[in-house]
Amino acid sequence: MKIRAGFNIGYQCEHETAMLLVLNIHPSRRADLLTEQTLTFDRPIEAWGYLDIFGNVCSRISAPPGLTTISTKFDIYDSGLPDPVPENAFQHDIKDLPDDVLVFLLGSRYCDTDRLADFAWETFSGTPLGWQRVKAIVDFVHEHITFDYDRADPLRTAHGGFTDGKGVCRDFAHLAITLCRCMNIPARYCTGYLGDIGVPKNPHPMDFSAWFEAYLSGRWYTVDARHNTPRVGRILMAIGRDATDVALSTAFGPAILTSFEVFTDELPS
């Protein structure tokens, strides 16, 4: 399967403003590219890149005053297979986890494990260890939160999503991640492209998507609490502890989002 994806995003800055961007695809997917994937700007801007502590490709720019549009468009190969369902995957004892996985057991900015630990143990301690426990958590989150674009809140934590019962894909991910961590299952936040491939087309404008990965049987497995069904055509951009680590842009000064277009389409064979 071939997929064409990309975006056009505009920012209005009053003054020259330093920005960090996490808008490239993840290095793990670069081998699948059929065309180059680079960031372009509609005005002369110097950009320089680096890898953050999670291995994400980041860019630094100094946006001049006025309107700047950042764009990319690329074609990528995808297997066309749905997310794997590891029904027999086992949960590790904490003592057996790799050192670099331990951070994904800890609370973080949006994953307030201290506020949900008691509920998690009361609700999920009787479920089988491993994938079955992850599935029980995801089933709960999928039923507990109602998806609502109008209820998006960049300040909402996992506990806030648990209390409000409404939110967007990041809220599903944060709550599921937090409950997994409370149950000693490492979980990390993911963001990327997820088009309407193999499913009915969503009438809302395309957006980036959030999901998470759980560490079982010595590897990371994709899990999607919002859709709660294996999907086709995910294109990973970045991973982190929560949405803080994978923010599309971080501006060190006023920067107003003026336009936002994301596209992800399957190409004819």
Backbone as CSV, one residue per row, in Angstrom:
resi,resn,N_x,N_y,N_z,CA_x,CA_y,CA_z,C_x,C_y,C_z
1,MET,0.841,-1.187,0.000,0.000,0.000,0.000,0.883,1.246,0.000
2,LYS,0.473,2.239,-0.780,1.152,3.533,-0.790,0.226,4.585,-0.201
3,ILE,0.785,5.450,0.629,0.025,6.511,1.277,0.700,7.840,0.989
4,ARG,-0.099,8.836,0.664,0.408,10.209,0.543,-0.081,10.995,1.748
5,ALA,0.844,11.630,2.442,0.496,12.342,3.669,1.254,13.659,3.733
6,GLY,0.779,14.530,4.594,1.453,15.800,4.795,0.561,16.803,5.489
7,PHE,0.990,18.052,5.496,0.239,19.096,6.185,0.659,20.467,5.681
8,ASN,-0.180,21.449,5.979,0.123,22.871,5.833,-0.355,23.540,7.115
9,ILE,0.568,24.138,7.865,0.247,24.742,9.150,0.784,26.163,9.179
10,GLY,-0.067,27.124,9.528,0.336,28.522,9.559,0.394,29.086,10.964
11,TYR,1.430,29.874,11.230,1.583,30.561,12.506,1.802,32.053,12.263
12,GLN,1.141,32.885,13.052,1.308,34.328,13.005,2.099,34.762,14.232
13,CYS,3.243,35.391,14.009,4.092,35.852,15.112,4.205,37.374,15.074
14,GLU,4.079,37.986,16.221,4.204,39.443,16.307,5.661,39.869,16.218
15,HIS,6.542,39.086,16.831,7.969,39.364,16.827,8.713,38.117,16.347
16,GLU,9.985,38.237,16.081,10.796,37.054,15.785,10.713,36.110,16.976
17,THR,10.369,34.854,16.698,10.048,33.915,17.774,10.751,32.586,17.549
18,ALA,11.517,32.156,18.522,12.132,30.827,18.460,11.062,29.760,18.646
19,MET,11.161,28.676,17.854,10.182,27.597,17.941,10.883,26.249,17.833
20,LEU,10.351,25.281,18.554,10.739,23.878,18.393,9.600,23.160,17.691
21,LEU,9.925,22.356,16.685,8.915,21.653,15.899,9.160,20.144,15.970
22,VAL,8.094,19.391,16.179,8.163,17.921,16.105,7.184,17.518,15.011
23,LEU,7.594,17.700,13.769,6.703,17.565,12.621,7.227,16.612,11.553
24,ASN,8.360,15.976,11.824,8.883,14.974,10.898,8.398,13.589,11.302
25,ILE,8.425,12.656,10.367,8.061,11.292,10.740,9.181,10.681,11.571
26,HIS,8.838,9.654,12.320,9.784,9.010,13.212,10.861,8.274,12.416
27,PRO,12.107,8.246,12.916,13.172,7.529,12.192,12.839,6.080,11.871
28,SER,12.007,5.438,12.674,11.653,4.040,12.427,10.853,3.864,11.144
29,ARG,10.287,4.946,10.592,9.501,4.852,9.362,10.224,5.423,8.147
30,ARG,11.397,5.952,8.322,12.058,6.613,7.195,12.447,5.626,6.095
31,ALA,12.724,4.381,6.460,13.070,3.389,5.448,11.891,3.087,4.522
32,ASP,10.678,3.431,4.936,9.491,3.173,4.124,9.168,4.315,3.163
33,LEU,9.892,5.432,3.258,9.590,6.581,2.420,9.839,6.273,0.943
34,LEU,8.912,6.690,0.104,9.052,6.574,-1.351,9.466,7.900,-1.972
35,THR,9.295,8.983,-1.226,9.777,10.310,-1.607,10.414,10.928,-0.372
36,GLU,11.104,12.027,-0.546,11.687,12.700,0.607,10.595,13.299,1.484
37,GLN,10.886,13.365,2.767,9.987,14.047,3.699,10.793,15.124,4.408
38,THR,10.572,16.360,3.999,11.279,17.489,4.587,10.285,18.597,4.896
39,LEU,10.621,19.435,5.842,9.804,20.599,6.154,10.178,21.735,5.215
40,THR,9.175,22.418,4.691,9.403,23.593,3.856,8.657,24.781,4.472
41,PHE,9.137,25.969,4.153,8.574,27.197,4.685,8.294,28.143,3.527
42,ASP,7.242,28.949,3.646,6.856,29.839,2.557,7.613,31.169,2.575
43,ARG,8.628,31.244,3.410,9.511,32.413,3.455,10.876,31.925,3.906
44,PRO,11.936,32.689,3.646,13.282,32.207,3.983,13.454,32.024,5.498
45,ILE,13.616,30.782,5.895,13.815,30.449,7.305,14.866,29.354,7.399
46,GLU,15.817,29.555,8.274,16.820,28.516,8.520,16.300,27.559,9.579
47,ALA,16.399,26.283,9.300,15.975,25.260,10.254,17.136,24.297,10.478
48,TRP,17.325,23.905,11.708,18.340,22.893,11.992,17.737,21.852,12.920
49,GLY,18.160,20.599,12.719,17.500,19.482,13.376,18.353,18.819,14.441
50,TYR,17.692,18.038,15.268,18.368,17.244,16.282,17.441,16.112,16.707
51,LEU,17.979,15.113,17.377,17.197,14.033,17.957,17.029,14.294,19.438
52,ASP,15.790,14.218,19.927,15.577,14.424,21.351,15.870,13.135,22.119
53,ILE,15.623,13.150,23.419,16.008,12.003,24.248,15.176,10.765,23.968
54,PHE,14.053,10.932,23.243,13.208,9.793,22.895,13.451,9.304,21.462
55,GLY,14.414,9.927,20.779,14.723,9.526,19.416,13.847,10.166,18.361
56,ASN,13.112,11.217,18.713,12.270,11.918,17.749,13.086,12.945,16.966
57,VAL,12.741,13.127,15.691,13.409,14.127,14.856,12.743,15.477,15.099
58,CYS,13.503,16.417,15.640,12.978,17.739,15.976,13.678,18.807,15.135
59,SER,13.030,19.937,14.985,13.585,21.055,14.227,13.525,22.317,15.062
60,ARG,14.541,23.143,14.917,14.574,24.446,15.572,14.537,25.526,14.499
61,ILE,13.688,26.518,14.707,13.625,27.643,13.773,13.486,28.934,14.562
62,SER,13.734,30.027,13.867,13.429,31.346,14.395,12.445,31.964,13.421
63,ALA,11.160,31.962,13.780,10.112,32.444,12.883,10.123,33.970,12.864
64,PRO,10.186,34.591,11.689,10.176,36.053,11.613,8.787,36.611,11.916
65,PRO,8.679,37.900,12.150,7.359,38.497,12.365,6.455,38.282,11.152
66,GLY,5.169,38.107,11.397,4.224,37.885,10.311,3.778,36.449,10.235
67,LEU,3.201,36.100,9.099,2.626,34.767,8.901,3.644,33.830,8.259
68,THR,3.831,32.673,8.867,4.711,31.631,8.334,3.902,30.361,8.163
69,THR,3.980,29.764,6.973,3.325,28.483,6.724,4.378,27.397,6.597
70,ILE,4.209,26.344,7.390,5.117,25.190,7.387,4.398,24.047,6.687
71,SER,5.092,23.377,5.777,4.441,22.339,4.977,5.348,21.130,4.812
72,THR,4.724,20.006,4.507,5.432,18.826,4.029,4.447,17.969,3.249
73,LYS,4.972,17.193,2.315,4.170,16.225,1.561,5.084,15.086,1.164
74,PHE,4.625,13.850,1.369,5.480,12.714,1.068,4.629,11.492,0.761
75,ASP,5.238,10.542,0.061,4.632,9.237,-0.187,5.404,8.200,0.617
76,ILE,4.666,7.238,1.165,5.298,6.249,2.019,4.663,4.888,1.773
77,TYR,5.477,3.852,1.893,4.975,2.477,1.774,4.450,2.020,3.124
78,ASP,3.325,1.308,3.105,2.776,0.707,4.313,2.369,-0.721,3.994
79,SER,2.517,-1.606,4.955,2.208,-3.015,4.724,0.727,-3.238,4.418
80,GLY,-0.116,-2.300,4.854,-1.549,-2.489,4.680,-2.164,-3.431,5.700
81,LEU,-1.353,-3.878,6.647,-1.848,-4.795,7.679,-2.361,-4.011,8.881
82,PRO,-3.384,-4.493,9.544,-3.874,-3.809,10.741,-2.896,-3.967,11.903
83,ASP,-3.079,-3.146,12.920,-2.261,-3.243,14.125,-2.300,-4.676,14.665
84,PRO,-1.161,-5.231,15.056,-1.169,-6.598,15.599,-1.883,-6.659,16.942
85,VAL,-2.501,-7.799,17.208,-3.186,-8.040,18.483,-2.433,-9.160,19.200
86,PRO,-1.572,-8.824,20.157,-0.716,-9.841,20.796,-1.416,-10.553,21.943
87,GLU,-2.348,-11.402,21.631,-3.203,-12.001,22.653,-2.423,-12.789,23.707
88,ASN,-1.258,-13.313,23.342,-0.488,-14.116,24.290,0.705,-13.361,24.872
89,ALA,0.782,-12.052,24.649,1.918,-11.276,25.156,1.880,-11.217,26.677
90,PHE,3.050,-11.357,27.298,3.119,-11.403,28.753,3.643,-10.089,29.330
91,GLN,3.333,-9.893,30.588,3.775,-8.698,31.315,5.043,-9.027,32.081
92,HIS,6.025,-8.119,32.015,7.299,-8.322,32.691,7.217,-7.942,34.167
93,ASP,7.953,-8.658,35.001,8.239,-8.158,36.333,9.074,-6.893,36.196
94,ILE,8.889,-5.958,37.080,9.620,-4.701,36.974,11.131,-4.931,36.978
95,LYS,11.586,-5.893,37.756,13.031,-6.156,37.832,13.602,-6.635,36.500
96,ASP,12.747,-7.107,35.599,13.222,-7.625,34.318,13.116,-6.605,33.186
97,LEU,12.614,-5.420,33.463,12.449,-4.417,32.407,13.784,-3.772,32.056
98,PRO,14.013,-3.454,30.780,15.210,-2.695,30.407,15.226,-1.334,31.103
99,ASP,16.412,-0.812,31.350,16.530,0.454,32.069,15.795,1.588,31.365
100,ASP,15.873,1.619,30.031,15.286,2.741,29.306,13.763,2.669,29.230
101,VAL,13.177,1.576,29.692,11.721,1.430,29.687,11.111,1.921,30.998
102,LEU,11.905,1.976,32.056,11.386,2.299,33.383,10.706,3.660,33.433
103,VAL,11.197,4.629,32.659,10.615,5.973,32.697,9.143,5.957,32.297
104,PHE,8.746,4.950,31.523,7.364,4.871,31.053,6.448,4.159,32.055
105,LEU,6.966,3.959,33.279,6.133,3.519,34.404,5.806,4.682,35.334
106,LEU,6.482,5.808,35.141,6.377,6.918,36.075,5.276,7.890,35.671
107,GLY,4.773,8.631,36.653,3.842,9.700,36.353,4.529,10.791,35.556
108,SER,3.746,11.564,34.796,4.292,12.648,33.992,3.260,13.772,33.929
109,ARG,3.560,14.799,33.163,2.746,16.019,33.154,1.252,15.745,32.999
110,TYR,0.875,14.928,32.021,-0.535,14.648,31.761,-0.984,13.282,32.262
111,CYS,-0.060,12.498,32.747,-0.388,11.148,33.215,-0.184,11.098,34.727
112,ASP,-1.177,11.590,35.465,-1.081,11.757,36.914,-1.450,10.449,37.616
113,THR,-0.488,9.543,37.645,-0.704,8.207,38.194,-1.096,8.241,39.664
114,ASP,-0.603,9.238,40.402,-0.906,9.289,41.827,-2.393,9.477,42.096
115,ARG,-3.112,10.076,41.157,-4.536,10.340,41.361,-5.424,9.186,40.885
116,LEU,-4.845,8.224,40.177,-5.658,7.141,39.629,-5.208,5.752,40.088
117,ALA,-4.155,5.700,40.905,-3.606,4.394,41.299,-4.621,3.557,42.067
118,ASP,-5.301,4.157,43.031,-6.259,3.382,43.824,-7.380,2.837,42.939
119,PHE,-7.910,3.677,42.068,-8.972,3.215,41.169,-8.464,2.090,40.274
120,ALA,-7.252,2.243,39.746,-6.716,1.229,38.833,-6.610,-0.125,39.523
121,TRP,-6.066,-0.148,40.740,-5.887,-1.426,41.428,-7.232,-2.025,41.838
122,GLU,-8.171,-1.181,42.234,-9.494,-1.693,42.592,-10.215,-2.293,41.384
123,THR,-9.957,-1.714,40.192,-10.719,-2.093,39.005,-10.062,-3.202,38.196
124,PHE,-8.730,-3.205,38.114,-8.057,-4.097,37.167,-7.162,-5.155,37.808
125,SER,-7.049,-5.171,39.128,-6.138,-6.148,39.748,-6.610,-7.585,39.564
126,GLY,-7.898,-7.782,39.287,-8.404,-9.139,39.080,-8.329,-9.623,37.653
127,THR,-7.834,-8.784,36.742,-7.742,-9.193,35.342,-6.446,-9.956,35.100
128,PRO,-6.399,-10.827,34.087,-5.164,-11.568,33.792,-4.027,-10.626,33.411
129,LEU,-2.813,-10.976,33.812,-1.644,-10.171,33.458,-1.403,-10.190,31.956
130,GLY,-0.673,-9.194,31.478,-0.291,-9.166,30.066,-1.308,-8.454,29.199
131,TRP,-1.422,-8.934,27.956,-2.296,-8.280,26.993,-3.740,-8.196,27.473
132,GLN,-4.219,-9.217,28.163,-5.609,-9.211,28.611,-5.871,-8.068,29.582
133,ARG,-4.884,-7.721,30.383,-5.047,-6.581,31.298,-5.034,-5.274,30.510
134,VAL,-4.126,-5.153,29.548,-4.115,-3.958,28.697,-5.456,-3.811,27.987
135,LYS,-5.979,-4.910,27.466,-7.250,-4.863,26.746,-8.390,-4.443,27.677
136,ALA,-8.368,-4.926,28.908,-9.407,-4.529,29.857,-9.350,-3.027,30.130
137,ILE,-8.142,-2.480,30.242,-7.982,-1.043,30.458,-8.479,-0.258,29.252
138,VAL,-8.097,-0.700,28.062,-8.498,0.002,26.844,-10.011,-0.057,26.660
139,ASP,-10.606,-1.207,26.924,-12.068,-1.325,26.819,-12.751,-0.341,27.766
140,PHE,-12.229,-0.237,28.975,-12.814,0.693,29.943,-12.722,2.133,29.443
141,VAL,-11.526,2.533,29.003,-11.316,3.916,28.555,-12.186,4.230,27.344
142,HIS,-12.260,3.273,26.426,-13.061,3.474,25.215,-14.529,3.724,25.560
143,GLU,-15.034,3.036,26.567,-16.426,3.200,26.967,-16.630,4.401,27.882
144,HIS,-15.601,4.759,28.635,-15.747,5.797,29.654,-15.709,7.207,29.063
145,ILE,-14.890,7.413,28.019,-14.748,8.751,27.421,-15.534,8.811,26.123
146,THR,-16.285,9.874,25.952,-16.999,10.138,24.709,-16.179,11.107,23.871
147,PHE,-15.925,10.749,22.612,-15.122,11.620,21.756,-15.930,12.855,21.385
148,ASP,-15.310,14.029,21.555,-16.009,15.286,21.285,-14.977,16.357,20.960
149,TYR,-14.890,16.729,19.657,-13.931,17.757,19.243,-14.129,19.053,20.027
150,ASP,-15.366,19.385,20.333,-15.666,20.651,20.998,-15.218,20.661,22.452
151,ARG,-14.863,19.504,22.980,-14.424,19.426,24.384,-12.912,19.274,24.510
152,ALA,-12.169,19.565,23.441,-10.710,19.509,23.522,-10.208,20.530,24.530
153,ASP,-9.241,20.131,25.343,-8.692,21.010,26.371,-7.213,20.676,26.542
154,PRO,-6.315,21.571,26.115,-4.881,21.259,26.193,-4.357,21.132,27.616
155,LEU,-5.142,21.532,28.599,-4.696,21.447,29.995,-5.231,20.212,30.703
156,ARG,-6.076,19.416,30.043,-6.712,18.272,30.701,-5.717,17.123,30.899
157,THR,-5.633,16.645,32.119,-4.786,15.494,32.432,-5.594,14.205,32.306
158,ALA,-4.938,13.087,32.572,-5.644,11.805,32.553,-6.763,11.796,33.582
159,HIS,-6.496,12.314,34.763,-7.539,12.361,35.786,-8.677,13.280,35.352
160,GLY,-8.339,14.367,34.663,-9.368,15.246,34.132,-10.238,14.541,33.106
161,GLY,-9.628,13.752,32.237,-10.403,12.977,31.263,-11.279,11.942,31.941
162,PHE,-10.741,11.340,32.994,-11.507,10.360,33.773,-12.726,11.025,34.414
163,THR,-12.551,12.232,34.923,-13.631,12.947,35.597,-14.640,13.522,34.604
164,ASP,-14.131,14.131,33.517,-15.017,14.782,32.546,-15.787,13.774,31.701
165,GLY,-15.138,12.670,31.355,-15.797,11.668,30.522,-15.947,12.076,29.079
166,LYS,-15.307,13.154,28.676,-15.346,13.608,27.285,-13.961,14.106,26.898
167,GLY,-13.659,14.075,25.587,-12.370,14.560,25.152,-12.055,14.125,23.740
168,VAL,-10.780,14.252,23.394,-10.307,13.893,22.055,-9.283,12.772,22.190
169,CYS,-8.646,12.402,21.082,-7.809,11.200,21.087,-6.696,11.263,22.133
170,ARG,-6.145,12.447,22.383,-5.082,12.537,23.380,-5.600,12.195,24.777
171,ASP,-6.873,12.509,25.047,-7.440,12.196,26.355,-7.620,10.689,26.537
172,PHE,-8.051,10.008,25.476,-8.127,8.549,25.516,-6.743,7.964,25.805
173,ALA,-5.744,8.460,25.076,-4.384,7.928,25.234,-3.847,8.192,26.633
174,HIS,-4.011,9.416,27.120,-3.473,9.743,28.442,-4.096,8.890,29.540
175,LEU,-5.396,8.690,29.484,-6.042,7.894,30.532,-5.605,6.433,30.460
176,ALA,-5.559,5.875,29.259,-5.138,4.470,29.127,-3.686,4.287,29.553
177,ILE,-2.818,5.219,29.156,-1.413,5.146,29.557,-1.288,5.176,31.077
178,THR,-2.010,6.094,31.692,-1.920,6.257,33.141,-2.384,5.005,33.871
179,LEU,-3.490,4.430,33.441,-3.992,3.216,34.086,-3.026,2.052,33.884
180,CYS,-2.425,1.955,32.698,-1.412,0.909,32.474,-0.234,1.092,33.413
181,ARG,0.265,2.312,33.523,1.401,2.556,34.404,1.056,2.240,35.849
182,CYS,-0.160,2.586,36.258,-0.585,2.253,37.623,-0.533,0.744,37.876
183,MET,-0.752,-0.041,36.805,-0.744,-1.498,36.920,0.613,-2.095,36.529
184,ASN,1.660,-1.248,36.548,3.042,-1.674,36.296,3.284,-2.159,34.871
185,ILE,2.510,-1.635,33.937,2.711,-1.918,32.514,3.294,-0.671,31.868
186,PRO,4.527,-0.710,31.368,5.088,0.473,30.720,4.239,0.899,29.519
187,ALA,3.990,2.185,29.410,3.171,2.701,28.316,3.704,4.060,27.906
188,ARG,3.750,4.299,26.591,4.255,5.574,26.085,3.305,6.167,25.045
189,TYR,3.318,7.482,24.980,2.419,8.251,24.125,2.972,8.309,22.707
190,CYS,2.088,8.216,21.716,2.478,8.274,20.309,1.602,9.281,19.571
191,THR,2.186,9.947,18.601,1.408,10.823,17.730,1.852,10.603,16.294
192,GLY,0.922,10.826,15.367,1.251,10.623,13.962,0.029,10.767,13.085
193,TYR,0.149,10.268,11.870,-0.932,10.298,10.896,-1.752,9.018,11.006
194,LEU,-3.074,9.162,10.910,-3.963,8.008,10.825,-5.152,8.414,9.964
195,GLY,-5.099,8.054,8.696,-6.163,8.425,7.769,-7.333,7.465,7.829
196,ASP,-8.382,7.826,7.120,-9.581,6.986,7.070,-9.402,5.902,6.005
197,ILE,-8.463,5.006,6.256,-8.139,3.931,5.328,-8.754,2.639,5.855
198,GLY,-9.631,2.060,5.072,-10.291,0.830,5.479,-11.449,1.037,6.426
199,VAL,-11.834,2.298,6.658,-12.964,2.615,7.539,-13.792,3.706,6.869
200,PRO,-15.049,3.899,7.283,-15.848,5.004,6.721,-15.176,6.342,6.951
201,LYS,-15.294,7.234,5.984,-14.628,8.525,6.072,-15.250,9.383,7.164
202,ASN,-14.400,9.970,7.988,-14.843,10.860,9.052,-15.178,12.223,8.450
203,PRO,-16.363,12.781,8.730,-16.732,14.058,8.127,-15.960,15.249,8.672
204,HIS,-15.319,15.107,9.820,-14.561,16.210,10.390,-13.242,16.407,9.636
205,PRO,-12.662,17.594,9.670,-11.368,17.816,9.034,-10.311,16.877,9.597
206,MET,-9.390,16.464,8.746,-8.316,15.574,9.179,-7.437,16.264,10.217
207,ASP,-6.959,15.479,11.165,-6.073,15.977,12.213,-5.000,14.922,12.433
208,PHE,-3.959,15.271,13.158,-3.039,14.250,13.624,-3.752,13.409,14.681
209,SER,-3.247,12.205,14.907,-3.892,11.284,15.829,-2.954,10.946,16.976
210,ALA,-3.540,10.562,18.101,-2.765,10.114,19.261,-3.185,8.696,19.621
211,TRP,-2.211,7.877,19.938,-2.457,6.524,20.445,-1.348,6.225,21.453
212,PHE,-1.182,4.978,21.848,-0.083,4.672,22.755,0.486,3.304,22.445
213,GLU,1.600,3.010,23.088,2.245,1.709,22.964,2.469,1.128,24.354
214,ALA,2.199,-0.155,24.486,2.421,-0.872,25.744,3.594,-1.840,25.563
215,TYR,4.423,-1.936,26.588,5.595,-2.808,26.528,5.258,-4.160,27.126
216,LEU,5.195,-5.174,26.254,4.878,-6.548,26.640,5.782,-7.494,25.865
217,SER,6.140,-8.602,26.467,6.921,-9.648,25.779,8.159,-9.080,25.071
218,GLY,8.789,-8.084,25.694,10.054,-7.584,25.176,9.968,-6.621,24.012
219,ARG,8.774,-6.080,23.723,8.660,-5.119,22.627,7.456,-4.206,22.869
220,TRP,7.371,-3.161,22.062,6.266,-2.201,22.155,5.166,-2.583,21.172
221,TYR,3.916,-2.560,21.673,2.757,-2.872,20.839,1.832,-1.653,20.756
222,THR,1.350,-1.377,19.544,0.424,-0.274,19.314,-0.939,-0.580,19.908
223,VAL,-1.490,0.409,20.622,-2.815,0.273,21.230,-3.556,1.597,21.021
224,ASP,-4.814,1.514,20.670,-5.600,2.706,20.345,-6.889,2.695,21.156
225,ALA,-6.920,3.485,22.232,-8.088,3.473,23.113,-9.265,4.223,22.506
226,ARG,-8.999,5.181,21.625,-10.124,5.902,21.026,-10.920,4.994,20.092
227,HIS,-10.237,4.346,19.159,-10.933,3.525,18.172,-11.174,2.103,18.674
228,ASN,-10.262,1.601,19.500,-10.386,0.273,20.110,-10.599,-0.821,19.072
229,THR,-9.933,-0.679,17.966,-9.948,-1.711,16.927,-8.675,-1.558,16.116
230,PRO,-8.091,-2.646,15.626,-6.878,-2.523,14.807,-7.139,-1.660,13.573
231,ARG,-6.216,-0.746,13.283,-6.354,0.160,12.156,-5.195,-0.040,11.181
232,VAL,-5.408,0.452,9.977,-4.430,0.322,8.893,-3.851,1.691,8.576
233,GLY,-2.555,1.747,8.304,-1.962,2.954,7.752,-1.458,3.969,8.754
234,ARG,-1.116,3.564,9.962,-0.530,4.519,10.910,0.858,4.939,10.439
235,ILE,1.159,6.215,10.599,2.498,6.722,10.297,2.986,7.445,11.541
236,LEU,3.902,6.836,12.254,4.389,7.381,13.517,5.252,8.616,13.276
237,MET,5.001,9.651,14.073,5.834,10.848,14.056,6.741,10.917,15.283
238,ALA,6.169,10.694,16.476,6.968,10.895,17.679,6.397,10.095,18.837
239,ILE,7.275,9.795,19.803,6.898,9.095,21.023,7.420,9.871,22.217
240,GLY,6.772,9.688,23.377,7.234,10.351,24.580,6.445,9.888,25.779
241,ARG,6.655,10.569,26.898,5.941,10.207,28.124,4.462,10.577,28.014
242,ASP,4.192,11.728,27.410,2.823,12.181,27.183,2.864,13.268,26.127
243,ALA,1.762,14.016,25.962,1.687,14.992,24.878,2.719,16.108,25.007
244,THR,3.231,16.358,26.202,4.253,17.387,26.374,5.470,17.110,25.505
245,ASP,5.892,15.853,25.470,7.135,15.491,24.782,7.005,15.499,23.266
246,VAL,5.781,15.464,22.759,5.597,15.345,21.307,4.774,16.504,20.749
247,ALA,4.763,17.640,21.462,4.012,18.804,20.980,4.451,19.156,19.565
248,LEU,3.488,19.379,18.670,3.822,19.706,17.282,4.713,20.921,17.211
249,SER,4.434,21.912,18.024,5.263,23.111,18.062,5.308,23.648,19.479
250,THR,6.453,24.189,19.843,6.615,24.900,21.103,7.201,26.251,20.772
251,ALA,6.456,27.321,21.027,6.888,28.676,20.689,7.348,29.393,21.944
252,PHE,8.490,30.053,21.850,9.032,30.798,22.979,8.659,32.271,22.808
253,GLY,7.342,32.481,22.800,6.767,33.789,22.585,5.415,33.629,21.929
254,PRO,4.663,34.725,21.726,3.337,34.629,21.105,3.418,34.091,19.678
255,ALA,2.634,33.053,19.407,2.528,32.472,18.058,1.110,31.940,17.917
256,ILE,0.336,32.538,17.032,-1.074,32.185,16.867,-1.223,31.220,15.703
257,LEU,-1.878,30.093,15.957,-2.164,29.125,14.899,-3.266,29.697,14.013
258,THR,-2.956,29.934,12.742,-3.916,30.567,11.837,-4.499,29.618,10.803
259,SER,-3.815,28.537,10.503,-4.338,27.560,9.545,-3.783,26.192,9.887
260,PHE,-4.581,25.155,9.565,-4.179,23.803,9.951,-4.836,22.821,9.000
261,GLU,-4.053,22.200,8.151,-4.549,21.209,7.181,-3.658,19.980,7.235
262,VAL,-4.258,18.823,7.455,-3.531,17.556,7.459,-4.207,16.627,6.453
263,PHE,-3.417,15.897,5.679,-4.000,14.949,4.736,-3.248,13.631,4.797
264,THR,-3.995,12.545,4.658,-3.471,11.182,4.679,-4.378,10.336,3.807
265,ASP,-3.904,9.977,2.618,-4.757,9.300,1.649,-4.017,8.101,1.037
266,GLU,-4.747,7.012,0.877,-4.199,5.871,0.169,-4.131,6.183,-1.316
267,LEU,-2.987,5.859,-1.935,-2.823,6.074,-3.357,-3.261,4.845,-4.140
268,PRO,-3.732,5.034,-5.363,-4.108,3.870,-6.189,-2.922,2.938,-6.366
269,SER,-3.185,1.659,-6.416,-2.107,0.678,-6.607,-1.430,0.903,-7.942
